[in-house]
Amino acid sequence: MSTTIITKKELTIPAGVITQVSDVIIENEITHTIIGADIDEDTITLEVQFTKDEREIIHEIEDIVSDYEEEAE
């Protein structure tokens, strides 16, 4: 019997990419919870839960956020 390890991670998502990030989360059925919002920074904070096999999906989300932040500078 194998054990699946679930990793939890908090991600801060700018409002400008929330639709893109939402699409990735929904398409891949990633378990998530909105745990905060910052009106001044125009972001939401998500807690995502994922397995080792889903790690690349989380990296894809982080890349979307990173690319957006680089373009905003």
CHARMM-style PDB file with segment names, atoms N, HN, CA, C and O in Angstrom:
ATOM      1  N   MET     1       0.845  -1.185   0.000  1.00  0.00      PROA
ATOM      2  CA  MET     1       0.000   0.000   0.000  1.00  0.00      PROA
ATOM      3  C   MET     1       0.886   1.244   0.000  1.00  0.00      PROA
ATOM      4  O   MET     1       1.744   1.402   0.869  1.00  0.00      PROA
ATOM      5  N   SER     2       0.676   2.119  -0.974  1.00  0.00      PROA
ATOM      6  HN  SER     2      -0.020   1.991  -1.681  1.00  0.00      PROA
ATOM      7  CA  SER     2       1.500   3.324  -1.065  1.00  0.00      PROA
ATOM      8  C   SER     2       0.768   4.499  -0.428  1.00  0.00      PROA
ATOM      9  O   SER     2      -0.462   4.556  -0.399  1.00  0.00      PROA
ATOM     10  N   THR     3       1.556   5.420   0.073  1.00  0.00      PROA
ATOM     11  HN  THR     3       2.555   5.374   0.049  1.00  0.00      PROA
ATOM     12  CA  THR     3       1.020   6.614   0.703  1.00  0.00      PROA
ATOM     13  C   THR     3       1.257   7.802  -0.214  1.00  0.00      PROA
ATOM     14  O   THR     3       2.362   7.997  -0.721  1.00  0.00      PROA
ATOM     15  N   THR     4       0.216   8.593  -0.422  1.00  0.00      PROA
ATOM     16  HN  THR     4      -0.681   8.435  -0.010  1.00  0.00      PROA
ATOM     17  CA  THR     4       0.343   9.802  -1.223  1.00  0.00      PROA
ATOM     18  C   THR     4       0.593  10.966  -0.285  1.00  0.00      PROA
ATOM     19  O   THR     4      -0.181  11.215   0.639  1.00  0.00      PROA
ATOM     20  N   ILE     5       1.674  11.670  -0.529  1.00  0.00      PROA
ATOM     21  HN  ILE     5       2.303  11.468  -1.280  1.00  0.00      PROA
ATOM     22  CA  ILE     5       2.013  12.831   0.287  1.00  0.00      PROA
ATOM     23  C   ILE     5       1.426  14.074  -0.369  1.00  0.00      PROA
ATOM     24  O   ILE     5       1.663  14.343  -1.547  1.00  0.00      PROA
ATOM     25  N   ILE     6       0.664  14.815   0.402  1.00  0.00      PROA
ATOM     26  HN  ILE     6       0.471  14.597   1.359  1.00  0.00      PROA
ATOM     27  CA  ILE     6       0.058  16.060  -0.076  1.00  0.00      PROA
ATOM     28  C   ILE     6       0.873  17.229   0.469  1.00  0.00      PROA
ATOM     29  O   ILE     6       1.120  17.322   1.671  1.00  0.00      PROA
ATOM     30  N   THR     7       1.282  18.107  -0.419  1.00  0.00      PROA
ATOM     31  HN  THR     7       1.081  18.032  -1.395  1.00  0.00      PROA
ATOM     32  CA  THR     7       2.020  19.308  -0.044  1.00  0.00      PROA
ATOM     33  C   THR     7       1.064  20.492  -0.106  1.00  0.00      PROA
ATOM     34  O   THR     7       0.245  20.590  -1.020  1.00  0.00      PROA
ATOM     35  N   LYS     8       1.173  21.387   0.867  1.00  0.00      PROA
ATOM     36  HN  LYS     8       1.838  21.307   1.609  1.00  0.00      PROA
ATOM     37  CA  LYS     8       0.383  22.621   0.872  1.00  0.00      PROA
ATOM     38  C   LYS     8       1.330  23.787   0.649  1.00  0.00      PROA
ATOM     39  O   LYS     8       2.455  23.801   1.149  1.00  0.00      PROA
ATOM     40  N   LYS     9       0.858  24.758  -0.107  1.00  0.00      PROA
ATOM     41  HN  LYS     9      -0.056  24.747  -0.513  1.00  0.00      PROA
ATOM     42  CA  LYS     9       1.674  25.936  -0.388  1.00  0.00      PROA
ATOM     43  C   LYS     9       0.762  27.143  -0.538  1.00  0.00      PROA
ATOM     44  O   LYS     9      -0.333  27.043  -1.090  1.00  0.00      PROA
ATOM     45  N   GLU    10       1.228  28.292  -0.039  1.00  0.00      PROA
ATOM     46  HN  GLU    10       2.118  28.373   0.410  1.00  0.00      PROA
ATOM     47  CA  GLU    10       0.497  29.543  -0.226  1.00  0.00      PROA
ATOM     48  C   GLU    10       1.050  30.269  -1.439  1.00  0.00      PROA
ATOM     49  O   GLU    10       2.264  30.380  -1.611  1.00  0.00      PROA
ATOM     50  N   LEU    11       0.155  30.760  -2.274  1.00  0.00      PROA
ATOM     51  HN  LEU    11      -0.831  30.670  -2.134  1.00  0.00      PROA
ATOM     52  CA  LEU    11       0.537  31.511  -3.468  1.00  0.00      PROA
ATOM     53  C   LEU    11      -0.191  32.848  -3.454  1.00  0.00      PROA
ATOM     54  O   LEU    11      -1.398  32.902  -3.221  1.00  0.00      PROA
ATOM     55  N   THR    12       0.536  33.914  -3.701  1.00  0.00      PROA
ATOM     56  HN  THR    12       1.517  33.870  -3.890  1.00  0.00      PROA
ATOM     57  CA  THR    12      -0.063  35.244  -3.822  1.00  0.00      PROA
ATOM     58  C   THR    12      -0.248  35.526  -5.304  1.00  0.00      PROA
ATOM     59  O   THR    12       0.711  35.553  -6.076  1.00  0.00      PROA
ATOM     60  N   ILE    13      -1.497  35.733  -5.682  1.00  0.00      PROA
ATOM     61  HN  ILE    13      -2.276  35.711  -5.056  1.00  0.00      PROA
ATOM     62  CA  ILE    13      -1.853  35.877  -7.093  1.00  0.00      PROA
ATOM     63  C   ILE    13      -2.333  37.302  -7.371  1.00  0.00      PROA
ATOM     64  O   ILE    13      -3.323  37.744  -6.788  1.00  0.00      PROA
ATOM     65  N   PRO    14      -1.640  38.029  -8.260  1.00  0.00      PROA
ATOM     66  CA  PRO    14      -2.111  39.367  -8.643  1.00  0.00      PROA
ATOM     67  C   PRO    14      -3.442  39.276  -9.405  1.00  0.00      PROA
ATOM     68  O   PRO    14      -3.685  38.318 -10.139  1.00  0.00      PROA
ATOM     69  N   ALA    15      -4.278  40.266  -9.221  1.00  0.00      PROA
ATOM     70  HN  ALA    15      -4.080  41.045  -8.625  1.00  0.00      PROA
ATOM     71  CA  ALA    15      -5.586  40.281  -9.883  1.00  0.00      PROA
ATOM     72  C   ALA    15      -5.463  40.191 -11.404  1.00  0.00      PROA
ATOM     73  O   ALA    15      -6.338  39.637 -12.069  1.00  0.00      PROA
ATOM     74  N   GLY    16      -4.382  40.735 -11.949  1.00  0.00      PROA
ATOM     75  HN  GLY    16      -3.671  41.185 -11.409  1.00  0.00      PROA
ATOM     76  CA  GLY    16      -4.198  40.741 -13.401  1.00  0.00      PROA
ATOM     77  C   GLY    16      -4.045  39.366 -14.039  1.00  0.00      PROA
ATOM     78  O   GLY    16      -4.202  39.228 -15.252  1.00  0.00      PROA
ATOM     79  N   VAL    17      -3.739  38.344 -13.237  1.00  0.00      PROA
ATOM     80  HN  VAL    17      -3.612  38.455 -12.252  1.00  0.00      PROA
ATOM     81  CA  VAL    17      -3.575  36.994 -13.797  1.00  0.00      PROA
ATOM     82  C   VAL    17      -4.495  35.971 -13.142  1.00  0.00      PROA
ATOM     83  O   VAL    17      -4.327  34.768 -13.340  1.00  0.00      PROA
ATOM     84  N   ILE    18      -5.461  36.442 -12.365  1.00  0.00      PROA
ATOM     85  HN  ILE    18      -5.597  37.419 -12.203  1.00  0.00      PROA
ATOM     86  CA  ILE    18      -6.319  35.499 -11.645  1.00  0.00      PROA
ATOM     87  C   ILE    18      -7.097  34.597 -12.604  1.00  0.00      PROA
ATOM     88  O   ILE    18      -7.332  33.429 -12.295  1.00  0.00      PROA
ATOM     89  N   THR    19      -7.497  35.119 -13.756  1.00  0.00      PROA
ATOM     90  HN  THR    19      -7.307  36.068 -14.008  1.00  0.00      PROA
ATOM     91  CA  THR    19      -8.236  34.294 -14.712  1.00  0.00      PROA
ATOM     92  C   THR    19      -7.352  33.192 -15.275  1.00  0.00      PROA
ATOM     93  O   THR    19      -7.773  32.040 -15.372  1.00  0.00      PROA
ATOM     94  N   GLN    20      -6.131  33.545 -15.645  1.00  0.00      PROA
ATOM     95  HN  GLN    20      -5.788  34.482 -15.567  1.00  0.00      PROA
ATOM     96  CA  GLN    20      -5.181  32.546 -16.155  1.00  0.00      PROA
ATOM     97  C   GLN    20      -4.896  31.479 -15.117  1.00  0.00      PROA
ATOM     98  O   GLN    20      -4.923  30.287 -15.421  1.00  0.00      PROA
ATOM     99  N   VAL    21      -4.625  31.902 -13.898  1.00  0.00      PROA
ATOM    100  HN  VAL    21      -4.603  32.871 -13.651  1.00  0.00      PROA
ATOM    101  CA  VAL    21      -4.312  30.961 -12.821  1.00  0.00      PROA
ATOM    102  C   VAL    21      -5.525  30.087 -12.527  1.00  0.00      PROA
ATOM    103  O   VAL    21      -5.390  28.881 -12.318  1.00  0.00      PROA
ATOM    104  N   SER    22      -6.693  30.686 -12.510  1.00  0.00      PROA
ATOM    105  HN  SER    22      -6.803  31.665 -12.679  1.00  0.00      PROA
ATOM    106  CA  SER    22      -7.922  29.911 -12.269  1.00  0.00      PROA
ATOM    107  C   SER    22      -8.113  28.825 -13.315  1.00  0.00      PROA
ATOM    108  O   SER    22      -8.496  27.703 -12.983  1.00  0.00      PROA
ATOM    109  N   ASP    23      -7.849  29.148 -14.571  1.00  0.00      PROA
ATOM    110  HN  ASP    23      -7.538  30.060 -14.840  1.00  0.00      PROA
ATOM    111  CA  ASP    23      -7.965  28.153 -15.638  1.00  0.00      PROA
ATOM    112  C   ASP    23      -7.045  26.955 -15.383  1.00  0.00      PROA
ATOM    113  O   ASP    23      -7.457  25.806 -15.540  1.00  0.00      PROA
ATOM    114  N   VAL    24      -5.808  27.227 -14.993  1.00  0.00      PROA
ATOM    115  HN  VAL    24      -5.473  28.161 -14.866  1.00  0.00      PROA
ATOM    116  CA  VAL    24      -4.843  26.149 -14.728  1.00  0.00      PROA
ATOM    117  C   VAL    24      -5.317  25.295 -13.551  1.00  0.00      PROA
ATOM    118  O   VAL    24      -5.254  24.067 -13.604  1.00  0.00      PROA
ATOM    119  N   ILE    25      -5.789  25.947 -12.496  1.00  0.00      PROA
ATOM    120  HN  ILE    25      -5.840  26.945 -12.453  1.00  0.00      PROA
ATOM    121  CA  ILE    25      -6.258  25.225 -11.311  1.00  0.00      PROA
ATOM    122  C   ILE    25      -7.460  24.348 -11.652  1.00  0.00      PROA
ATOM    123  O   ILE    25      -7.513  23.181 -11.262  1.00  0.00      PROA
ATOM    124  N   ILE    26      -8.413  24.904 -12.374  1.00  0.00      PROA
ATOM    125  HN  ILE    26      -8.370  25.852 -12.691  1.00  0.00      PROA
ATOM    126  CA  ILE    26      -9.636  24.159 -12.712  1.00  0.00      PROA
ATOM    127  C   ILE    26      -9.342  23.017 -13.677  1.00  0.00      PROA
ATOM    128  O   ILE    26      -9.817  21.900 -13.475  1.00  0.00      PROA
ATOM    129  N   GLU    27      -8.566  23.284 -14.722  1.00  0.00      PROA
ATOM    130  HN  GLU    27      -8.180  24.192 -14.886  1.00  0.00      PROA
ATOM    131  CA  GLU    27      -8.243  22.249 -15.705  1.00  0.00      PROA
ATOM    132  C   GLU    27      -7.543  21.048 -15.069  1.00  0.00      PROA
ATOM    133  O   GLU    27      -7.728  19.911 -15.504  1.00  0.00      PROA
ATOM    134  N   ASN    28      -6.744  21.306 -14.046  1.00  0.00      PROA
ATOM    135  HN  ASN    28      -6.594  22.229 -13.693  1.00  0.00      PROA
ATOM    136  CA  ASN    28      -5.958  20.246 -13.421  1.00  0.00      PROA
ATOM    137  C   ASN    28      -6.536  19.762 -12.097  1.00  0.00      PROA
ATOM    138  O   ASN    28      -5.941  18.927 -11.414  1.00  0.00      PROA
ATOM    139  N   GLU    29      -7.706  20.298 -11.743  1.00  0.00      PROA
ATOM    140  HN  GLU    29      -8.188  20.976 -12.298  1.00  0.00      PROA
ATOM    141  CA  GLU    29      -8.417  19.900 -10.526  1.00  0.00      PROA
ATOM    142  C   GLU    29      -7.536  19.969  -9.280  1.00  0.00      PROA
ATOM    143  O   GLU    29      -7.506  19.043  -8.469  1.00  0.00      PROA
ATOM    144  N   ILE    30      -6.817  21.091  -9.146  1.00  0.00      PROA
ATOM    145  HN  ILE    30      -6.841  21.843  -9.805  1.00  0.00      PROA
ATOM    146  CA  ILE    30      -5.966  21.318  -7.986  1.00  0.00      PROA
ATOM    147  C   ILE    30      -6.846  21.793  -6.820  1.00  0.00      PROA
ATOM    148  O   ILE    30      -7.635  22.726  -6.970  1.00  0.00      PROA
ATOM    149  N   THR    31      -6.703  21.149  -5.676  1.00  0.00      PROA
ATOM    150  HN  THR    31      -6.062  20.391  -5.555  1.00  0.00      PROA
ATOM    151  CA  THR    31      -7.445  21.561  -4.491  1.00  0.00      PROA
ATOM    152  C   THR    31      -6.886  22.901  -4.011  1.00  0.00      PROA
ATOM    153  O   THR    31      -5.674  23.068  -3.876  1.00  0.00      PROA
ATOM    154  N   HSD    32      -7.783  23.845  -3.759  1.00  0.00      PROA
ATOM    155  HN  HSD    32      -8.767  23.709  -3.869  1.00  0.00      PROA
ATOM    156  CA  HSD    32      -7.344  25.183  -3.379  1.00  0.00      PROA
ATOM    157  C   HSD    32      -8.366  25.852  -2.468  1.00  0.00      PROA
ATOM    158  O   HSD    32      -9.544  25.498  -2.451  1.00  0.00      PROA
ATOM    159  N   THR    33      -7.877  26.825  -1.714  1.00  0.00      PROA
ATOM    160  HN  THR    33      -6.919  27.112  -1.727  1.00  0.00      PROA
ATOM    161  CA  THR    33      -8.724  27.625  -0.839  1.00  0.00      PROA
ATOM    162  C   THR    33      -8.224  29.056  -0.891  1.00  0.00      PROA
ATOM    163  O   THR    33      -7.020  29.304  -0.829  1.00  0.00      PROA
ATOM    164  N   ILE    34      -9.153  30.002  -1.005  1.00  0.00      PROA
ATOM    165  HN  ILE    34     -10.132  29.802  -1.055  1.00  0.00      PROA
ATOM    166  CA  ILE    34      -8.777  31.409  -0.899  1.00  0.00      PROA
ATOM    167  C   ILE    34      -8.636  31.702   0.592  1.00  0.00      PROA
ATOM    168  O   ILE    34      -9.588  31.550   1.357  1.00  0.00      PROA
ATOM    169  N   ILE    35      -7.437  32.123   0.996  1.00  0.00      PROA
ATOM    170  HN  ILE    35      -6.664  32.246   0.375  1.00  0.00      PROA
ATOM    171  CA  ILE    35      -7.201  32.357   2.419  1.00  0.00      PROA
ATOM    172  C   ILE    35      -6.954  33.822   2.756  1.00  0.00      PROA
ATOM    173  O   ILE    35      -6.795  34.180   3.923  1.00  0.00      PROA
ATOM    174  N   GLY    36      -6.922  34.668   1.728  1.00  0.00      PROA
ATOM    175  HN  GLY    36      -7.051  34.377   0.780  1.00  0.00      PROA
ATOM    176  CA  GLY    36      -6.722  36.080   2.012  1.00  0.00      PROA
ATOM    177  C   GLY    36      -6.835  36.935   0.779  1.00  0.00      PROA
ATOM    178  O   GLY    36      -6.807  36.449  -0.351  1.00  0.00      PROA
ATOM    179  N   ALA    37      -6.962  38.219   1.023  1.00  0.00      PROA
ATOM    180  HN  ALA    37      -6.984  38.615   1.941  1.00  0.00      PROA
ATOM    181  CA  ALA    37      -7.009  39.196  -0.063  1.00  0.00      PROA
ATOM    182  C   ALA    37      -6.363  40.482   0.437  1.00  0.00      PROA
ATOM    183  O   ALA    37      -6.491  40.846   1.606  1.00  0.00      PROA
ATOM    184  N   ASP    38      -5.676  41.154  -0.459  1.00  0.00      PROA
ATOM    185  HN  ASP    38      -5.572  40.859  -1.409  1.00  0.00      PROA
ATOM    186  CA  ASP    38      -5.044  42.423  -0.123  1.00  0.00      PROA
ATOM    187  C   ASP    38      -5.513  43.460  -1.136  1.00  0.00      PROA
ATOM    188  O   ASP    38      -5.053  43.492  -2.277  1.00  0.00      PROA
ATOM    189  N   ILE    39      -6.423  44.291  -0.701  1.00  0.00      PROA
ATOM    190  HN  ILE    39      -6.797  44.265   0.226  1.00  0.00      PROA
ATOM    191  CA  ILE    39      -7.003  45.288  -1.601  1.00  0.00      PROA
ATOM    192  C   ILE    39      -5.950  46.297  -2.050  1.00  0.00      PROA
ATOM    193  O   ILE    39      -5.956  46.726  -3.203  1.00  0.00      PROA
ATOM    194  N   ASP    40      -5.050  46.677  -1.150  1.00  0.00      PROA
ATOM    195  HN  ASP    40      -5.045  46.328  -0.213  1.00  0.00      PROA
ATOM    196  CA  ASP    40      -4.012  47.648  -1.488  1.00  0.00      PROA
ATOM    197  C   ASP    40      -3.054  47.107  -2.551  1.00  0.00      PROA
ATOM    198  O   ASP    40      -2.650  47.841  -3.452  1.00  0.00      PROA
ATOM    199  N   GLU    41      -2.695  45.843  -2.450  1.00  0.00      PROA
ATOM    200  HN  GLU    41      -3.024  45.247  -1.717  1.00  0.00      PROA
ATOM    201  CA  GLU    41      -1.776  45.208  -3.407  1.00  0.00      PROA
ATOM    202  C   GLU    41      -2.514  44.604  -4.597  1.00  0.00      PROA
ATOM    203  O   GLU    41      -1.888  44.221  -5.586  1.00  0.00      PROA
ATOM    204  N   ASP    42      -3.852  44.517  -4.509  1.00  0.00      PROA
ATOM    205  HN  ASP    42      -4.361  44.828  -3.706  1.00  0.00      PROA
ATOM    206  CA  ASP    42      -4.688  43.933  -5.566  1.00  0.00      PROA
ATOM    207  C   ASP    42      -4.304  42.472  -5.834  1.00  0.00      PROA
ATOM    208  O   ASP    42      -4.087  42.067  -6.976  1.00  0.00      PROA
ATOM    209  N   THR    43      -4.227  41.692  -4.740  1.00  0.00      PROA
ATOM    210  HN  THR    43      -4.403  42.021  -3.812  1.00  0.00      PROA
ATOM    211  CA  THR    43      -3.872  40.281  -4.830  1.00  0.00      PROA
ATOM    212  C   THR    43      -4.816  39.440  -3.986  1.00  0.00      PROA
ATOM    213  O   THR    43      -5.500  39.944  -3.095  1.00  0.00      PROA
ATOM    214  N   ILE    44      -4.836  38.148  -4.287  1.00  0.00      PROA
ATOM    215  HN  ILE    44      -4.280  37.739  -5.010  1.00  0.00      PROA
ATOM    216  CA  ILE    44      -5.458  37.183  -3.395  1.00  0.00      PROA
ATOM    217  C   ILE    44      -4.399  36.158  -3.017  1.00  0.00      PROA
ATOM    218  O   ILE    44      -3.436  35.938  -3.751  1.00  0.00      PROA
ATOM    219  N   THR    45      -4.590  35.544  -1.874  1.00  0.00      PROA
ATOM    220  HN  THR    45      -5.373  35.722  -1.278  1.00  0.00      PROA
ATOM    221  CA  THR    45      -3.689  34.490  -1.437  1.00  0.00      PROA
ATOM    222  C   THR    45      -4.457  33.177  -1.459  1.00  0.00      PROA
ATOM    223  O   THR    45      -5.527  33.049  -0.865  1.00  0.00      PROA
ATOM    224  N   LEU    46      -3.886  32.209  -2.157  1.00  0.00      PROA
ATOM    225  HN  LEU    46      -3.017  32.313  -2.640  1.00  0.00      PROA
ATOM    226  CA  LEU    46      -4.476  30.878  -2.253  1.00  0.00      PROA
ATOM    227  C   LEU    46      -3.617  29.888  -1.499  1.00  0.00      PROA
ATOM    228  O   LEU    46      -2.392  30.009  -1.468  1.00  0.00      PROA
ATOM    229  N   GLU    47      -4.262  28.907  -0.892  1.00  0.00      PROA
ATOM    230  HN  GLU    47      -5.257  28.808  -0.918  1.00  0.00      PROA
ATOM    231  CA  GLU    47      -3.539  27.743  -0.396  1.00  0.00      PROA
ATOM    232  C   GLU    47      -3.868  26.629  -1.378  1.00  0.00      PROA
ATOM    233  O   GLU    47      -5.037  26.296  -1.572  1.00  0.00      PROA
ATOM    234  N   VAL    48      -2.846  26.054  -1.995  1.00  0.00      PROA
ATOM    235  HN  VAL    48      -1.896  26.324  -1.837  1.00  0.00      PROA
ATOM    236  CA  VAL    48      -3.047  24.947  -2.921  1.00  0.00      PROA
ATOM    237  C   VAL    48      -2.492  23.676  -2.294  1.00  0.00      PROA
ATOM    238  O   VAL    48      -1.520  23.707  -1.539  1.00  0.00      PROA
ATOM    239  N   GLN    49      -3.130  22.563  -2.621  1.00  0.00      PROA
ATOM    240  HN  GLN    49      -3.920  22.538  -3.234  1.00  0.00      PROA
ATOM    241  CA  GLN    49      -2.680  21.261  -2.155  1.00  0.00      PROA
ATOM    242  C   GLN    49      -2.383  20.419  -3.384  1.00  0.00      PROA
ATOM    243  O   GLN    49      -3.184  20.350  -4.317  1.00  0.00      PROA
ATOM    244  N   PHE    50      -1.216  19.777  -3.371  1.00  0.00      PROA
ATOM    245  HN  PHE    50      -0.566  19.833  -2.613  1.00  0.00      PROA
ATOM    246  CA  PHE    50      -0.828  19.030  -4.555  1.00  0.00      PROA
ATOM    247  C   PHE    50       0.089  17.870  -4.187  1.00  0.00      PROA
ATOM    248  O   PHE    50       0.713  17.849  -3.126  1.00  0.00      PROA
ATOM    249  N   THR    51       0.148  16.906  -5.103  1.00  0.00      PROA
ATOM    250  HN  THR    51      -0.359  16.923  -5.965  1.00  0.00      PROA
ATOM    251  CA  THR    51       1.034  15.762  -4.942  1.00  0.00      PROA
ATOM    252  C   THR    51       2.316  16.017  -5.727  1.00  0.00      PROA
ATOM    253  O   THR    51       2.418  16.992  -6.471  1.00  0.00      PROA
ATOM    254  N   LYS    52       3.268  15.147  -5.555  1.00  0.00      PROA
ATOM    255  HN  LYS    52       3.185  14.355  -4.951  1.00  0.00      PROA
ATOM    256  CA  LYS    52       4.536  15.266  -6.283  1.00  0.00      PROA
ATOM    257  C   LYS    52       4.287  15.268  -7.796  1.00  0.00      PROA
ATOM    258  O   LYS    52       4.954  15.989  -8.538  1.00  0.00      PROA
ATOM    259  N   ASP    53       3.332  14.463  -8.243  1.00  0.00      PROA
ATOM    260  HN  ASP    53       2.790  13.878  -7.640  1.00  0.00      PROA
ATOM    261  CA  ASP    53       3.009  14.394  -9.671  1.00  0.00      PROA
ATOM    262  C   ASP    53       2.415  15.692 -10.206  1.00  0.00      PROA
ATOM    263  O   ASP    53       2.469  15.952 -11.407  1.00  0.00      PROA
ATOM    264  N   GLU    54       1.850  16.502  -9.322  1.00  0.00      PROA
ATOM    265  HN  GLU    54       1.806  16.291  -8.345  1.00  0.00      PROA
ATOM    266  CA  GLU    54       1.225  17.763  -9.735  1.00  0.00      PROA
ATOM    267  C   GLU    54       2.141  18.971  -9.550  1.00  0.00      PROA
ATOM    268  O   GLU    54       1.734  20.103  -9.807  1.00  0.00      PROA
ATOM    269  N   ARG    55       3.357  18.738  -9.112  1.00  0.00      PROA
ATOM    270  HN  ARG    55       3.688  17.818  -8.903  1.00  0.00      PROA
ATOM    271  CA  ARG    55       4.292  19.831  -8.820  1.00  0.00      PROA
ATOM    272  C   ARG    55       4.524  20.733 -10.039  1.00  0.00      PROA
ATOM    273  O   ARG    55       4.624  21.951  -9.890  1.00  0.00      PROA
ATOM    274  N   GLU    56       4.609  20.162 -11.220  1.00  0.00      PROA
ATOM    275  HN  GLU    56       4.528  19.173 -11.341  1.00  0.00      PROA
ATOM    276  CA  GLU    56       4.830  20.971 -12.434  1.00  0.00      PROA
ATOM    277  C   GLU    56       3.692  21.959 -12.678  1.00  0.00      PROA
ATOM    278  O   GLU    56       3.912  23.044 -13.217  1.00  0.00      PROA
ATOM    279  N   ILE    57       2.491  21.588 -12.288  1.00  0.00      PROA
ATOM    280  HN  ILE    57       2.312  20.707 -11.851  1.00  0.00      PROA
ATOM    281  CA  ILE    57       1.339  22.483 -12.442  1.00  0.00      PROA
ATOM    282  C   ILE    57       1.518  23.711 -11.552  1.00  0.00      PROA
ATOM    283  O   ILE    57       1.224  24.832 -11.966  1.00  0.00      PROA
ATOM    284  N   ILE    58       2.001  23.495 -10.330  1.00  0.00      PROA
ATOM    285  HN  ILE    58       2.240  22.584  -9.993  1.00  0.00      PROA
ATOM    286  CA  ILE    58       2.247  24.599  -9.412  1.00  0.00      PROA
ATOM    287  C   ILE    58       3.360  25.489  -9.962  1.00  0.00      PROA
ATOM    288  O   ILE    58       3.289  26.714  -9.859  1.00  0.00      PROA
ATOM    289  N   HSD    59       4.381  24.876 -10.544  1.00  0.00      PROA
ATOM    290  HN  HSD    59       4.439  23.881 -10.628  1.00  0.00      PROA
ATOM    291  CA  HSD    59       5.451  25.665 -11.178  1.00  0.00      PROA
ATOM    292  C   HSD    59       4.905  26.504 -12.328  1.00  0.00      PROA
ATOM    293  O   HSD    59       5.340  27.636 -12.536  1.00  0.00      PROA
ATOM    294  N   GLU    60       3.958  25.952 -13.070  1.00  0.00      PROA
ATOM    295  HN  GLU    60       3.604  25.032 -12.902  1.00  0.00      PROA
ATOM    296  CA  GLU    60       3.334  26.700 -14.167  1.00  0.00      PROA
ATOM    297  C   GLU    60       2.615  27.939 -13.618  1.00  0.00      PROA
ATOM    298  O   GLU    60       2.709  29.021 -14.197  1.00  0.00      PROA
ATOM    299  N   ILE    61       1.905  27.775 -12.513  1.00  0.00      PROA
ATOM    300  HN  ILE    61       1.828  26.896 -12.043  1.00  0.00      PROA
ATOM    301  CA  ILE    61       1.221  28.912 -11.884  1.00  0.00      PROA
ATOM    302  C   ILE    61       2.236  29.949 -11.415  1.00  0.00      PROA
ATOM    303  O   ILE    61       2.048  31.147 -11.624  1.00  0.00      PROA
ATOM    304  N   GLU    62       3.301  29.492 -10.787  1.00  0.00      PROA
ATOM    305  HN  GLU    62       3.454  28.519 -10.617  1.00  0.00      PROA
ATOM    306  CA  GLU    62       4.340  30.413 -10.319  1.00  0.00      PROA
ATOM    307  C   GLU    62       4.978  31.157 -11.489  1.00  0.00      PROA
ATOM    308  O   GLU    62       5.312  32.335 -11.360  1.00  0.00      PROA
ATOM    309  N   ASP    63       5.150  30.490 -12.622  1.00  0.00      PROA
ATOM    310  HN  ASP    63       4.879  29.534 -12.727  1.00  0.00      PROA
ATOM    311  CA  ASP    63       5.706  31.138 -13.812  1.00  0.00      PROA
ATOM    312  C   ASP    63       4.762  32.211 -14.353  1.00  0.00      PROA
ATOM    313  O   ASP    63       5.212  33.275 -14.777  1.00  0.00      PROA
ATOM    314  N   ILE    64       3.468  31.938 -14.340  1.00  0.00      PROA
ATOM    315  HN  ILE    64       3.102  31.073 -13.996  1.00  0.00      PROA
ATOM    316  CA  ILE    64       2.480  32.929 -14.794  1.00  0.00      PROA
ATOM    317  C   ILE    64       2.591  34.192 -13.941  1.00  0.00      PROA
ATOM    318  O   ILE    64       2.615  35.307 -14.462  1.00  0.00      PROA
ATOM    319  N   VAL    65       2.660  33.999 -12.622  1.00  0.00      PROA
ATOM    320  HN  VAL    65       2.641  33.093 -12.199  1.00  0.00      PROA
ATOM    321  CA  VAL    65       2.762  35.128 -11.693  1.00  0.00      PROA
ATOM    322  C   VAL    65       4.080  35.872 -11.900  1.00  0.00      PROA
ATOM    323  O   VAL    65       4.104  37.102 -11.950  1.00  0.00      PROA
ATOM    324  N   SER    66       5.159  35.134 -12.018  1.00  0.00      PROA
ATOM    325  HN  SER    66       5.140  34.135 -11.977  1.00  0.00      PROA
ATOM    326  CA  SER    66       6.477  35.737 -12.199  1.00  0.00      PROA
ATOM    327  C   SER    66       6.542  36.551 -13.487  1.00  0.00      PROA
ATOM    328  O   SER    66       7.034  37.679 -13.484  1.00  0.00      PROA
ATOM    329  N   ASP    67       6.053  35.989 -14.578  1.00  0.00      PROA
ATOM    330  HN  ASP    67       5.654  35.072 -14.581  1.00  0.00      PROA
ATOM    331  CA  ASP    67       6.048  36.707 -15.866  1.00  0.00      PROA
ATOM    332  C   ASP    67       5.231  37.986 -15.758  1.00  0.00      PROA
ATOM    333  O   ASP    67       5.636  39.029 -16.272  1.00  0.00      PROA
ATOM    334  N   TYR    68       4.098  37.912 -15.102  1.00  0.00      PROA
ATOM    335  HN  TYR    68       3.769  37.066 -14.684  1.00  0.00      PROA
ATOM    336  CA  TYR    68       3.244  39.096 -14.934  1.00  0.00      PROA
ATOM    337  C   TYR    68       3.971  40.185 -14.139  1.00  0.00      PROA
ATOM    338  O   TYR    68       3.955  41.359 -14.510  1.00  0.00      PROA
ATOM    339  N   GLU    69       4.605  39.774 -13.047  1.00  0.00      PROA
ATOM    340  HN  GLU    69       4.618  38.821 -12.746  1.00  0.00      PROA
ATOM    341  CA  GLU    69       5.305  40.744 -12.207  1.00  0.00      PROA
ATOM    342  C   GLU    69       6.494  41.376 -12.932  1.00  0.00      PROA
ATOM    343  O   GLU    69       6.787  42.554 -12.732  1.00  0.00      PROA
ATOM    344  N   GLU    70       7.181  40.594 -13.773  1.00  0.00      PROA
ATOM    345  HN  GLU    70       6.942  39.637 -13.935  1.00  0.00      PROA
ATOM    346  CA  GLU    70       8.294  41.144 -14.550  1.00  0.00      PROA
ATOM    347  C   GLU    70       7.800  42.171 -15.558  1.00  0.00      PROA
ATOM    348  O   GLU    70       8.440  43.203 -15.760  1.00  0.00      PROA
ATOM    349  N   GLU    71       6.671  41.895 -16.187  1.00  0.00      PROA
ATOM    350  HN  GLU    71       6.151  41.057 -16.023  1.00  0.00      PROA
ATOM    351  CA  GLU    71       6.108  42.819 -17.172  1.00  0.00      PROA
ATOM    352  C   GLU    71       5.612  44.096 -16.510  1.00  0.00      PROA
ATOM    353  O   GLU    71       5.617  45.161 -17.126  1.00  0.00      PROA
ATOM    354  N   ALA    72       5.185  43.990 -15.261  1.00  0.00      PROA
ATOM    355  HN  ALA    72       5.181  43.124 -14.760  1.00  0.00      PROA
ATOM    356  CA  ALA    72       4.630  45.148 -14.543  1.00  0.00      PROA
ATOM    357  C   ALA    72       5.728  46.109 -14.087  1.00  0.00      PROA
ATOM    358  O   ALA    72       5.443  47.265 -13.771  1.00  0.00      PROA
ATOM    359  N   GLU    73       6.966  45.650 -14.050  1.00  0.00      PROA
ATOM    360  HN  GLU    73       7.197  44.711 -14.307  1.00  0.00      PROA
ATOM    361  CA  GLU    73       8.067  46.502 -13.569  1.00  0.00      PROA
ATOM    362  C   GLU    73       8.495  47.532 -14.579  1.00  0.00      PROA
ATOM    363  OT1 GLU    73       9.406  48.316 -14.314  1.00  0.00      PROA
TER     364      GLU     73
END
